[in-house]
Amino acid sequence: MASANLNIMIRAARKAGRSLVKDFREVENLQVSVKGAGDFVSRADREAERIIKEELRNARPNYGWIGEETGEEDGEDPTRRWIVDPLDGTTNFLHGLPHWAVSIALEHKGEIVASVVFDAAKDELFTAEKGDGAFLNDRRIRVSGRRQMIESIFATGVPFAGRGPLPATLRDLGRLMPLTAGVRRWGAASLDLAYVAAGRYEGYWERGIKSWDVAAGVLLVKEAGGRVDSIHPGQSPVESGSIVAATPQLFDELAGIVRQRD
């Protein structure tokens, strides 16, 4: 049974998701103008964050907050804060690609204790609470049982427009592609992690990411039986700007490859 906090998060994610789905239907009408479409999506993103913030703040006014659009705000309770990406996969949204999500995590004393990733376009709600497992639309999910790299699919993010460590990512791809059944680049980190949790991917890694990109997904993978770490050992996968996640059987091999240096 979901806790009160998780129910609050689900309600906020669904409300924001409904707003985004309505806006998503309008995006194609704006494709004739790149600037017009971009401005529209920026407004949709900000409105989704406003909805989430209002829902969470009304229910838990003392909690802190960090959001992609509005930044970081301290709360009266210094031990708890929300970590929110109102629209993960903004570029997909802008181009009319139905692969984007609302991501909400609750952090307590530096640890993620509850997570929601809502793929509103497909009506897939991924949830997790520490110690209670991970779920997709109320059905328990587990990481994949595949044991061989050559049978496995992995996901990553490739830096674009001069953002992030492109040479390192290309090096990773060069090492991994010959060993696997494929690498996917879908452009929404929260869903990459949710798909690892659901057994759709065997692993995921990325550099140059923000806490709101991965906070919710980290708990999903852990509660589904997977392993998660920073690419830089000893650092937090939420705060360090890099992450590697996989099934227990394949984690060491994937992490070993992406941690190699030239």
C-alpha positions as CSV (number, residue, x, y, z in Angstrom):
1,M,0.0,0.0,0.0
2,A,1.4,3.4,-1.0
3,S,2.3,5.9,1.7
4,A,0.7,9.3,2.0
5,N,3.8,10.9,0.4
6,L,3.8,8.6,-2.6
7,N,0.1,9.2,-3.1
8,I,0.8,12.9,-3.1
9,M,3.5,12.4,-5.7
10,I,1.3,10.3,-7.9
11,R,-1.5,12.9,-7.8
12,A,0.9,15.7,-8.7
13,A,2.5,13.7,-11.6
14,R,-0.8,12.7,-13.0
15,K,-2.1,16.3,-12.9
16,A,1.0,17.6,-14.6
17,G,0.8,14.8,-17.1
18,R,-2.7,15.6,-18.1
19,S,-1.6,19.2,-18.8
20,L,1.4,18.1,-20.8
21,V,-0.7,15.6,-22.9
22,K,-3.0,18.4,-23.8
23,D,-0.1,20.6,-24.8
24,F,1.6,17.7,-26.7
25,R,-1.4,17.5,-29.0
26,E,-0.8,21.1,-29.9
27,V,2.9,20.8,-30.7
28,E,2.4,19.5,-34.2
29,N,0.4,22.5,-35.1
30,L,3.3,24.7,-34.3
31,Q,6.1,22.9,-36.3
32,V,6.0,25.5,-39.1
33,S,7.7,27.8,-36.6
34,V,10.7,26.5,-34.7
35,K,10.7,29.5,-32.4
36,G,6.9,29.3,-31.9
37,A,7.1,25.6,-31.0
38,G,10.1,26.1,-28.8
39,D,8.4,28.9,-26.8
40,F,5.3,26.8,-26.5
41,V,7.1,23.8,-25.1
42,S,9.0,26.1,-22.6
43,R,5.7,27.4,-21.4
44,A,4.3,23.8,-21.1
45,D,7.4,22.8,-19.1
46,R,7.0,25.7,-16.7
47,E,3.3,25.1,-16.3
48,A,3.9,21.5,-15.5
49,E,6.4,22.5,-12.8
50,R,4.0,25.0,-11.4
51,I,1.3,22.4,-11.1
52,I,3.7,19.9,-9.4
53,K,5.1,22.5,-7.0
54,E,1.6,23.7,-6.0
55,E,0.4,20.1,-5.3
56,L,3.5,19.2,-3.3
57,R,3.8,22.5,-1.4
58,N,0.1,22.4,-0.5
59,A,0.5,18.9,1.0
60,R,4.0,19.3,2.5
61,P,4.8,23.0,2.9
62,N,7.9,22.4,5.0
63,Y,9.8,20.3,2.5
64,G,12.6,21.7,0.4
65,W,12.6,21.7,-3.4
66,I,14.8,21.4,-6.4
67,G,13.3,21.7,-9.8
68,E,14.8,22.0,-13.3
69,E,12.9,25.2,-14.1
70,T,12.7,27.0,-10.7
71,G,16.0,25.9,-9.1
72,E,16.6,25.1,-5.4
73,E,14.7,26.3,-2.4
74,D,15.3,25.3,1.2
75,G,12.4,24.2,3.4
76,E,11.7,24.4,7.1
77,D,12.4,20.7,7.3
78,P,16.1,20.5,6.2
79,T,16.0,16.6,6.0
80,R,13.5,16.3,3.2
81,R,13.2,17.8,-0.3
82,W,11.5,17.1,-3.6
83,I,13.6,16.6,-6.7
84,V,11.5,17.3,-9.8
85,D,11.9,17.3,-13.6
86,P,8.5,18.3,-14.9
87,L,9.3,17.3,-18.5
88,D,12.1,14.9,-19.0
89,G,12.6,14.6,-22.7
90,T,11.8,18.1,-23.7
91,T,13.4,17.7,-27.2
92,N,11.3,14.7,-27.9
93,F,8.2,16.6,-26.8
94,L,9.2,19.5,-29.1
95,H,9.5,17.2,-32.1
96,G,6.2,15.4,-31.5
97,L,7.9,12.2,-30.3
98,P,5.9,10.5,-27.6
99,H,8.8,9.6,-25.3
100,W,8.9,12.0,-22.3
101,A,8.0,11.8,-18.6
102,V,7.2,13.6,-15.4
103,S,9.8,12.7,-12.8
104,I,9.4,13.3,-9.0
105,A,11.6,12.0,-6.2
106,L,11.5,12.5,-2.4
107,E,14.9,12.7,-0.7
108,H,15.3,12.2,3.1
109,K,18.6,12.8,4.7
110,G,20.4,12.6,1.4
111,E,18.7,9.3,0.3
112,I,15.9,8.9,-2.2
113,V,13.0,7.2,-0.4
114,A,10.1,7.6,-2.9
115,S,9.9,7.9,-6.7
116,V,7.4,8.5,-9.5
117,V,8.1,8.5,-13.2
118,F,5.0,9.1,-15.2
119,D,5.0,8.5,-19.0
120,A,1.8,10.3,-19.6
121,A,1.8,9.7,-23.4
122,K,1.6,5.9,-22.8
123,D,-0.1,6.0,-19.4
124,E,2.7,4.1,-17.7
125,L,3.2,5.0,-14.1
126,F,6.4,3.8,-12.5
127,T,6.6,4.0,-8.7
128,A,8.9,2.9,-5.9
129,E,9.4,3.4,-2.2
130,K,12.5,2.4,-0.2
131,G,12.1,-1.2,0.9
132,D,8.7,-1.8,-0.8
133,G,9.7,-2.7,-4.3
134,A,9.1,-1.1,-7.7
135,F,5.9,-1.1,-9.7
136,L,4.5,-0.3,-13.1
137,N,0.8,0.6,-13.0
138,D,0.6,-1.3,-9.6
139,R,2.2,-4.4,-11.0
140,R,5.5,-5.4,-9.4
141,I,8.5,-5.1,-11.7
142,R,12.0,-6.7,-11.6
143,V,15.2,-6.2,-13.6
144,S,16.0,-8.5,-16.5
145,G,17.4,-12.0,-15.8
146,R,19.7,-12.0,-18.9
147,R,23.3,-12.9,-18.1
148,Q,25.2,-12.3,-21.3
149,M,26.2,-8.9,-22.7
150,I,25.7,-10.1,-26.3
151,E,22.0,-10.8,-25.5
152,S,21.4,-7.5,-23.8
153,I,20.3,-4.0,-24.7
154,F,21.7,-0.9,-23.0
155,A,20.7,2.8,-23.0
156,T,22.7,6.0,-22.8
157,G,22.5,9.7,-23.5
158,V,24.7,11.2,-26.2
159,P,25.7,14.9,-25.5
160,F,24.4,17.3,-28.2
161,A,24.9,20.9,-29.2
162,G,28.3,21.1,-27.5
163,R,26.9,20.0,-24.1
164,G,28.6,17.3,-22.0
165,P,31.6,15.0,-22.5
166,L,31.0,13.7,-26.0
167,P,34.5,12.1,-26.5
168,A,34.1,9.9,-23.5
169,T,30.6,8.8,-24.6
170,L,31.8,7.9,-28.1
171,R,34.6,5.9,-26.5
172,D,32.1,4.0,-24.4
173,L,30.0,3.3,-27.5
174,G,33.0,2.0,-29.4
175,R,33.8,-0.4,-26.6
176,L,30.2,-1.6,-25.9
177,M,28.6,-1.9,-29.3
178,P,30.6,-5.0,-30.4
179,L,29.7,-6.7,-27.2
180,T,26.0,-6.2,-26.9
181,A,22.7,-6.7,-28.8
182,G,22.4,-2.9,-29.1
183,V,22.5,0.5,-27.5
184,R,19.5,2.8,-27.5
185,R,19.5,6.6,-27.2
186,W,15.9,7.7,-26.5
187,G,16.5,11.1,-24.8
188,A,14.8,10.7,-21.4
189,A,17.0,9.6,-18.6
190,S,14.1,8.9,-16.2
191,L,12.6,6.5,-18.6
192,D,15.9,4.9,-19.4
193,L,16.2,4.0,-15.7
194,A,12.5,3.0,-15.5
195,Y,13.1,0.6,-18.4
196,V,16.0,-1.0,-16.6
197,A,13.8,-1.5,-13.6
198,A,11.1,-3.0,-15.8
199,G,13.5,-5.4,-17.5
200,R,13.3,-3.7,-20.9
201,Y,16.9,-2.7,-20.9
202,E,19.7,-4.6,-19.1
203,G,21.6,-1.4,-18.2
204,Y,22.1,2.3,-18.7
205,W,24.9,4.8,-18.3
206,E,25.3,8.5,-18.9
207,R,27.6,11.4,-18.2
208,G,26.8,15.1,-17.9
209,I,23.4,14.7,-16.2
210,K,21.6,16.6,-13.4
211,S,20.1,15.3,-10.2
212,W,16.5,15.8,-11.4
213,D,17.3,13.7,-14.5
214,V,18.0,10.5,-12.5
215,A,16.8,10.9,-8.8
216,A,13.5,9.1,-9.3
217,G,15.0,6.4,-11.6
218,V,17.8,5.5,-9.2
219,L,15.3,4.2,-6.6
220,L,13.2,2.4,-9.3
221,V,16.3,0.4,-10.3
222,K,17.3,-0.4,-6.8
223,E,13.9,-1.5,-5.7
224,A,13.6,-3.7,-8.8
225,G,16.7,-5.6,-7.8
226,G,19.3,-3.7,-9.9
227,R,22.5,-2.0,-9.0
228,V,23.2,1.8,-9.4
229,D,26.4,3.8,-8.9
230,S,28.2,6.8,-10.2
231,I,30.7,6.2,-13.0
232,H,33.1,7.8,-10.5
233,P,33.3,5.3,-7.7
234,G,32.6,6.7,-4.2
235,Q,30.4,9.5,-5.5
236,S,26.6,9.7,-5.5
237,P,24.8,8.7,-8.7
238,V,22.3,11.4,-8.1
239,E,24.7,14.3,-7.4
240,S,27.9,13.4,-9.2
241,G,26.7,14.1,-12.8
242,S,27.3,10.6,-14.0
243,I,25.5,7.2,-13.5
244,V,25.8,3.6,-14.4
245,A,22.9,1.2,-13.7
246,A,22.3,-2.5,-14.6
247,T,21.2,-5.9,-13.6
248,P,23.3,-7.5,-10.8
249,Q,24.6,-10.0,-13.3
250,L,25.9,-7.4,-15.8
251,F,26.7,-4.4,-13.6
252,D,30.4,-5.1,-13.0
253,E,31.0,-5.7,-16.7
254,L,29.2,-2.5,-17.8
255,A,30.7,-0.4,-15.1
256,G,34.2,-1.8,-15.8
257,I,33.8,-0.7,-19.5
258,V,32.6,2.8,-18.9
259,R,35.1,3.4,-16.1
260,Q,38.0,2.6,-18.4
261,R,40.4,5.4,-19.3
262,D,42.4,5.7,-22.5
